[in-house]
Amino acid sequence: MHHPTPTYFSSGPHATVEQAMAALSDALELALEEDRACGMLPTVEHMSLDVQSEDSSVVLRHTAVALVLISYRRDPAGPPAD
């Protein structure tokens, strides 16, 4: 049995919640694509999301964060050919 690997993702600060969530989604998608390119088949087992908002004297900034439990197995076909 493979145990899920906890992985933390962050969007970095953005002007809107929507922009922060889109950046977080892009970061997660990129990480999963990189895993597949290495011949791994990732499965998201669980994901916990939160948006943190920080009000500075000038602007309100939003950061989306996620703790994702990902399990991996080797792709029997190996890494994709270029």
C-alpha positions, 0 to 999 in steps of 0.5 A: 500500500502506498501512503499519500505524500502531503504537499503544500501549495500556495498561490502567492498574494493576488488582488482578488480571491478569484485570481488567487484560486486560479493561480493555486489551480495552475500551480497544482496542475503544473506539479501533477503534469511534472509528475506524469512527465517523470513516469509517475501517476499521481492521484489526489487523495484529499485536498484542504483549501483556504484563502487568507486575506491580508489588509495592508494600509494600501491594498487587500491581498488574497493568498490561496493555500492548499494541503494536498495528499497525493499518492503515486504509482509508476506508469507501466509505460514509463515516462512519455516520449518527447 
